[in-house]
Amino acid sequence: MSTLKEVLANFKKELGNTLQAQKNIIDVTQKYIGLLEDAEGGGSGGGIDYSTEEQDTGIKWIDGKTVYQKSYDFGALPNNAEKTKATGISFDKILKIEAIAIRTTDNNTIPIPYVALTASSAVQIGVNASGNISIKTNTDQSTYNAYVTLLYTKSA
């Protein structure tokens, strides 16, 4: 792996002072941006797109399987109940569950799971073996809409 100093020295060398280098500046710049991103471990920034379409994250799990990501609009949280939503995906492993809930009246945002000062206000989340997302509330949380993102590997 090249150091930043080496990358910059090569960049300067390739650009030079020639007319050809000026014509190729876009290609050379894109090449070195890619190298710098790779050196930082980010590729295209290291993040994921929050999409309701399944995406290959470009990441491999410790068993070598591809890690996928998919986001879900869960809708309103339940009123002192459990609500489930089918994912439609045959999972091997759920690696990460990211979830938030946004209150429709004032855009107040809470993480899920939500650990409250009083247990009755807590919000729990999980994914069962059938691939269903489950969110449980102990009070009326129906003014919040939930959004869930899963990172997972798929069954062969």
The 8 nearest C-alpha neighbors of each residue, nearest first, counted from 0:
[[1, 2, 38, 34, 37, 3, 6, 5],
 [2, 0, 5, 6, 3, 38, 4, 34],
 [3, 1, 5, 4, 6, 0, 38, 7],
 [2, 4, 6, 5, 7, 1, 35, 38],
 [3, 5, 7, 2, 6, 8, 1, 9],
 [6, 4, 8, 2, 7, 3, 1, 9],
 [5, 7, 3, 9, 4, 8, 10, 2],
 [6, 8, 10, 4, 9, 5, 3, 11],
 [9, 7, 5, 11, 10, 6, 4, 12],
 [10, 8, 12, 6, 7, 11, 13, 5],
 [9, 11, 7, 13, 8, 12, 6, 14],
 [10, 12, 8, 14, 9, 13, 7, 15],
 [13, 11, 9, 15, 10, 14, 8, 7],
 [14, 12, 10, 11, 15, 9, 20, 27],
 [13, 15, 20, 11, 12, 10, 16, 24],
 [14, 16, 12, 13, 17, 11, 20, 21],
 [17, 15, 14, 18, 20, 21, 19, 12],
 [16, 18, 20, 19, 15, 21, 14, 22],
 [17, 19, 21, 20, 22, 16, 23, 15],
 [20, 18, 22, 17, 21, 23, 16, 14],
 [21, 19, 14, 23, 17, 22, 18, 24],
 [20, 22, 18, 24, 19, 23, 17, 14],
 [21, 23, 19, 20, 24, 18, 25, 26],
 [24, 22, 20, 21, 26, 25, 27, 19],
 [25, 23, 27, 21, 26, 22, 28, 20],
 [24, 26, 28, 23, 27, 29, 22, 21],
 [27, 25, 29, 23, 28, 24, 30, 22],
 [26, 28, 30, 24, 29, 25, 23, 31],
 [29, 27, 25, 31, 30, 26, 24, 32],
 [30, 28, 32, 26, 27, 31, 25, 33],
 [29, 31, 27, 33, 28, 32, 26, 34],
 [32, 30, 34, 33, 28, 29, 35, 27],
 [31, 33, 29, 35, 34, 30, 28, 36],
 [32, 34, 36, 31, 30, 35, 37, 29],
 [35, 33, 31, 37, 32, 36, 38, 30],
 [34, 36, 38, 32, 37, 33, 31, 39],
 [35, 37, 39, 33, 42, 41, 38, 34],
 [36, 38, 40, 42, 34, 39, 35, 41],
 [39, 37, 35, 40, 36, 34, 0, 41],
 [40, 38, 36, 37, 41, 35, 42, 34],
 [41, 39, 37, 38, 42, 36, 45, 44],
 [40, 45, 42, 44, 36, 39, 37, 43],
 [43, 41, 37, 36, 44, 45, 40, 33],
 [42, 44, 41, 45, 36, 46, 33, 37],
 [43, 45, 41, 42, 46, 36, 40, 47],
 [41, 46, 44, 43, 42, 40, 47, 36],
 [47, 45, 44, 48, 43, 41, 56, 42],
 [46, 48, 49, 56, 45, 68, 54, 44],
 [47, 49, 50, 46, 54, 68, 56, 69],
 [48, 50, 70, 47, 51, 69, 148, 68],
 [51, 49, 52, 70, 48, 69, 53, 54],
 [50, 52, 70, 69, 71, 53, 49, 72],
 [53, 51, 50, 69, 54, 70, 68, 49],
 [52, 54, 69, 68, 51, 67, 55, 50],
 [55, 53, 68, 67, 56, 52, 69, 50],
 [54, 56, 67, 57, 66, 68, 53, 65],
 [57, 55, 58, 67, 54, 66, 68, 47],
 [56, 58, 55, 59, 66, 65, 67, 54],
 [59, 57, 56, 66, 65, 60, 55, 67],
 [58, 60, 65, 63, 64, 66, 61, 57],
 [61, 59, 63, 64, 62, 66, 65, 58],
 [60, 62, 63, 59, 64, 65, 58, 66],
 [61, 63, 60, 64, 59, 65, 152, 66],
 [64, 62, 60, 59, 61, 65, 66, 58],
 [65, 63, 60, 59, 62, 152, 66, 61],
 [64, 66, 59, 152, 58, 60, 67, 63],
 [67, 65, 152, 151, 58, 59, 56, 60],
 [68, 66, 55, 151, 54, 56, 150, 152],
 [69, 67, 150, 54, 149, 53, 56, 151],
 [68, 70, 53, 51, 149, 148, 52, 50],
 [71, 69, 148, 51, 50, 147, 49, 149],
 [70, 72, 147, 73, 146, 51, 148, 69],
 [71, 73, 146, 74, 145, 147, 70, 51],
 [72, 74, 145, 146, 71, 75, 147, 144],
 [75, 73, 144, 145, 72, 76, 146, 143],
 [76, 74, 144, 141, 143, 145, 77, 142],
 [75, 77, 141, 140, 143, 144, 145, 74],
 [78, 76, 141, 80, 140, 79, 82, 75],
 [77, 79, 139, 80, 140, 141, 138, 136],
 [80, 78, 138, 137, 136, 139, 77, 81],
 [79, 81, 78, 77, 136, 135, 137, 82],
 [80, 82, 135, 134, 77, 136, 133, 83],
 [83, 81, 134, 133, 77, 135, 80, 84],
 [84, 82, 133, 132, 131, 134, 85, 81],
 [83, 85, 132, 131, 86, 133, 82, 73],
 [86, 84, 131, 87, 132, 130, 83, 129],
 [87, 85, 88, 131, 130, 84, 132, 71],
 [86, 88, 85, 89, 130, 131, 129, 84],
 [89, 87, 86, 90, 130, 153, 85, 129],
 [88, 90, 154, 153, 91, 130, 87, 129],
 [91, 89, 153, 154, 92, 88, 152, 151],
 [90, 92, 154, 153, 152, 89, 93, 151],
 [93, 91, 152, 90, 151, 94, 153, 154],
 [94, 92, 151, 95, 150, 152, 90, 91],
 [95, 93, 151, 150, 92, 96, 152, 149],
 [96, 94, 150, 149, 93, 97, 151, 148],
 [95, 97, 149, 148, 98, 150, 147, 94],
 [98, 96, 148, 147, 149, 95, 99, 111],
 [99, 97, 147, 111, 146, 110, 148, 96],
 [98, 100, 110, 111, 146, 145, 109, 101],
 [99, 101, 145, 144, 109, 143, 108, 146],
 [100, 102, 108, 143, 144, 106, 107, 103],
 [103, 101, 143, 106, 107, 142, 104, 105],
 [102, 104, 106, 142, 105, 143, 101, 144],
 [105, 103, 102, 106, 142, 107, 143, 101],
 [104, 106, 107, 103, 102, 101, 108, 142],
 [107, 105, 102, 101, 103, 108, 104, 143],
 [108, 106, 102, 105, 101, 109, 103, 104],
 [109, 107, 101, 100, 106, 102, 99, 110],
 [108, 110, 100, 99, 111, 101, 113, 107],
 [111, 109, 99, 113, 112, 98, 100, 108],
 [112, 110, 113, 98, 99, 122, 109, 123],
 [111, 113, 123, 122, 124, 110, 114, 98],
 [112, 114, 111, 122, 121, 110, 115, 109],
 [115, 113, 121, 112, 116, 122, 118, 120],
 [114, 116, 121, 117, 120, 118, 113, 119],
 [117, 115, 118, 114, 120, 121, 119, 113],
 [116, 118, 115, 119, 120, 121, 114, 137],
 [117, 119, 121, 120, 115, 116, 114, 137],
 [118, 120, 137, 117, 121, 138, 115, 136],
 [121, 119, 118, 115, 117, 138, 137, 122],
 [120, 122, 115, 114, 113, 118, 119, 136],
 [121, 123, 113, 136, 112, 135, 111, 120],
 [124, 122, 112, 135, 134, 121, 136, 111],
 [125, 123, 134, 133, 112, 135, 111, 122],
 [124, 126, 133, 132, 127, 134, 123, 96],
 [127, 125, 132, 131, 133, 130, 128, 124],
 [126, 128, 129, 130, 131, 125, 132, 133],
 [129, 127, 130, 126, 131, 90, 89, 91],
 [130, 128, 127, 131, 126, 89, 85, 90],
 [131, 129, 128, 127, 86, 126, 85, 88],
 [130, 132, 85, 84, 126, 127, 129, 86],
 [133, 131, 126, 84, 83, 125, 85, 130],
 [132, 134, 83, 125, 124, 82, 126, 131],
 [135, 133, 124, 82, 123, 81, 83, 125],
 [136, 134, 81, 123, 80, 122, 82, 124],
 [137, 135, 122, 79, 80, 138, 77, 121],
 [136, 138, 79, 119, 120, 80, 121, 135],
 [139, 137, 79, 136, 78, 120, 140, 119],
 [138, 140, 78, 79, 141, 77, 137, 136],
 [139, 141, 142, 76, 78, 143, 77, 138],
 [142, 140, 76, 77, 143, 75, 78, 139],
 [141, 143, 102, 140, 103, 75, 144, 104],
 [144, 142, 102, 101, 141, 100, 75, 76],
 [145, 143, 75, 74, 100, 101, 76, 102],
 [144, 146, 100, 73, 74, 99, 75, 76],
 [147, 145, 72, 73, 99, 98, 71, 100],
 [146, 148, 98, 71, 70, 97, 145, 149],
 [149, 147, 70, 97, 69, 96, 98, 71],
 [150, 148, 96, 68, 69, 95, 151, 70],
 [149, 151, 68, 95, 94, 67, 93, 66],
 [152, 150, 93, 94, 67, 66, 92, 149],
 [151, 153, 66, 91, 92, 65, 90, 67],
 [154, 152, 90, 91, 89, 155, 151, 92],
 [153, 155, 91, 90, 89, 152, 92, 88],
 [154, 153, 91, 89, 90, 152, 64, 65]]
